[in-house]
Amino acid sequence: MSQSDQQSTGILTQPAGGFVDSDRACTKCSYNLRGLPLSGACPECGQPVADSLRGILLQFAGKEYLATVGGGLSIVLNVIIGTILLFIAMFAIAVLAGGGNPGAGMGILLQAIDTGLTLLLLYGVWRYTAPDPGFVGAEKPNSARAVVRIAVGIHAIAATTNLVLLLVTQSAVGTTLSGIAGIITMISGAAAVVAWFVQVFGVLRYTRWLASRIPDAYIIGRTKLYMWLLPVIAIVGAIVFLLGPLLALVMYWNLHDRLRKHFKSILATGSPAQLKKMAG
């Protein structure tokens, strides 16, 4: 079996001779195990060498890594629920205000809540895309995980900047400072939108890679479909039905909740969840 075949199936054969004869990273701490006896332990963290040679499937990954990624995914899903509730609250406030402006104070409060949710979401995505110690040195610099993390950093800066500038414009209405703040807000807002799209596409690609390590054909198929379907639903639905972004969020949540169930099951039992097989 070639190395590429072994990686695609999640099965890596142990090297002959009783010693690790190639560069293999410890799945717990990333220490290079080359030259160590198969019956030995990692000198950095004490994990048995054999545990890092079993394959790329998530059930063989380090527990700390699984807990970090699974915890980040849970944060992301909870923030999505919070975002949906905020959307409903904003709609209700607009209705109560007769479609008018709910007031500067309420606007700032809603913006602050939205920014808080955004930053919490970005924290969750950052944890969700944590590097796997077992892949150190083998990951491409432009991997989906790396791209997502760059987009997350840009998005976090832009979101924080927008909130600060909103406070500035509210306290300096009609002044030169207000005009400058408005221009910067437009620029940072555009950067946030671009970073958000890059982040969404990157997360879907990254989720597909994780799903291939379970493997779950349904998630793999859905991530490919959602790469173009979710933007269409969000954009076209926002124009025609107004609820397009909400529907896209629900679909995105359902897909990743299925992945979360696998992480919980692997951490609890050592095996992926036995979920209903669905067509991809």
N, C-alpha and C positions, 0 to 999 in steps of 0.2 A: 504494500500500500504506500503510495507516494505521500510526501508531507502535505501537499495540497488536498489530497483525498482525505487524509487523516483530519485536517482542519475542518473540512466541510462536513464530516460526519461527527466531529466532536471526539474522536478517539485518537489518542496519540500513543504509539507503542513505546514501551520503555527501552532505552538503549541497552545494547548487549554489553557484557563484561562487568556488570555489577557497579558501574560508575556512570554518571551523567556525562556523555561524550559530546555534548553540544551546548550552546547558550540557551538556558532555560531559566526564566525568571520565577522566583518564589511567588506563589499566588497570594501570599499574605503581606510580604514586605518588599518584593521586587529584587531581592538579592539574587545574583547570578549563581546558579547551582552547578555550573560546569565543573567537573572533576570530583564532585562529592559522591560518596557511596549511596546507592539506592536505598540502603537500609538506614541511612543516617538522617540527621535533622539539619534544618537551615541554621547556620551559626548566628544569624542575626535575630531571628524571632523564635526559633525552636520548632517550627512546623515540620512534620515529617517530609522528607524529600519526595517520597512517592506520591504524596497528596498533590504535588504541583505538576505531576506528569500524567495525570489521568485524562486530560483533554480540555477542550474549550467550552464545553457545555456549562451553563450557569450553575448546575448542581455540583460542579467540581470547583467553583470559584471560592475565594476566601470569604468567610462569614462576615468579616468587617466590611469588605467591599459590598457584599449583598445587602447588608443592613444600611449602608450609606446610600446606595442607589435606590433601594426600595423605600427608604425614608424620604428621600428627595422626591420620588414619584408620588408618595402620599401627600406631601406638601403641595405639589402642583395640582393634584386632583381636588384637594380641599380649597385651594385658592380659586379654582375654576367655579366651584359651587358658590363661593363668596362673591365672585364676579357676576354670576347669574343673579344672585339675590340683590346685588347693587344695581344691576340693570333694571330689575323689577321695581326697586325703590325709586330710582330716578324717573322711571316712567310714571309711577304713581304720583310723585311730587309734581311732575309736569302737568298731569291731568288736574290735580288739585289747584294748581296755579293758573288754570285756564289756558295752558299752552304758552304762558308768558314766562318772564324771568323769575325764578324762585327767590331771587335776592342774592346780593354779593356774599353775605355770610354763609348761606346755604351752599352757594357755588364753591366757595373755598373749602367747606367741610367735605363736600362730595369729591372734590379734586384731591384733598388730602387722603381720604379713604381709598380712592382709586390708586393714588401713588403708593400708599402702604401695601395694597394688594399686589401691585406690580412688583415692588421690591421683594415682597415675600415670595412671589412666583419665581422671580429671577434667582433667589436663594435656593428654592426647590429645584429649579432646572440645573443650577450649578452643582448641587449634590447628585442629582440624577445622572449627570454626565461626568461623574468622578472617574478618573482613570483606573482601569483594572491593573493591579500590581503584576498580574501574570502576563500582561501584554506590553510591559515597559520595554522599549527598544524595538518593538515590532509594529508599532502604530505609525501610520503615515502622518506627517505634519498637518496635512489638510483634511484629516478625518472629520466625519460629521460631528464627533464629540468636540474636537478642537474649534471648529467653525462656530458651533453653538455657543461655546464659552466666550468667544470674541464678541459675538452678537449680544450676549447677555451683559457683558461689561459696558458696551456702548449704550444699550437700552437703559441700564441702571443709571448711568450718568445723565442721559437725556431726560428720564423721568424725574429725577431729583432736581435737575435744572429747571424744568417746566414748573414745578411746584414753587420753587424759590422765586422765579420770575412772575408767577401769578400773584404772589404776595406783594412783590415790588410794584407791579402795575396797579394793583388795588390801592396802594398807599401813595402813589405818585401820579394819579390820573391827570392827564393834560400836560404833563411836564416833558422835557426832553428825555429824561430818564425813562419815562414810561414808553416813549417811542422806541428807544433803543432796546428796552426789554422786550417790546413786542416783536421786533425784528429777530432778536436772538431766540425768542420762543418759537417763531416760525421755523427757524433753522433746526433747532433741537427737536421740534416736533416731527419734522421730516426725517431726521436721523433716527428717531424712535420708531417711526413707521417702517423704514427700511430694515432696521435691526430686528423688528418684530417679525417681518416676513422671512428674513434669513433664519431667524431662530425657529420659527414654526417648521419650515422645510427641513432644517438641519435636525430638529428633534425627531421628525418622522423618519428620516434616514437612519438616525441613531437607534430609534425604537425598532426598526426593521432588523438592524444588526443584532440587537439584544434578543429579538424574537427568534432569530436563526440559531441562537445558542440554547433554545429550550428543547426542541424547536416547536413553533406554533405557526402553522401554515396560514391560519386565518389572519393573524396579526400581520404577517409578512405581506399577504395579498392586499389587506386593507390599507397599509401604509403606502403602497404603490398607487392605489386608487385615490387616496385622500390627498396626495401631492397636488393633484389638479382639481379634485372635486370640492374640497373644503374652501379654497379661495373663491371658486365660482359661487358656491352657496352663500358665502359670507358677503361677497360684493354685490352679486345680482340680487340676492335675497334682501339686502339692506335697502336697495333701491326700490324693489317691487313690493316685497311683503313686510319690510322693516324688521322682521324677526330672523333674517338670514344669519347674522353673526351668532345669535343665540342657538340656533339649530346646529351650526358648525361646532360650537363649543360643546354641546351635548354629545355629538358624534365623536369628537376628539376625546371627551371624558370617558365614554363607554369603551373606546378602543384601549386606552391606557389603563383603565380599571381592570381589564382582562389581564394585562401584563402584571399589574400589581398583585393579583391573585396568585400568579405564578411565583413571584418573589416571596410572598407570605408562606406559600406552601413549601418552597425550597428551604427557607429558613426554619420552618417548623418540622418538616419531615425528611428533608434531603432530596425530595423529588418535586417536579412541577405539578401544578394542580391538574386534576382530572376534569377538564372542562368539556362542555358539549362541543363536538366537532361541527364546525360551520364552514360553509363554502367561502373561500377567500374572494 
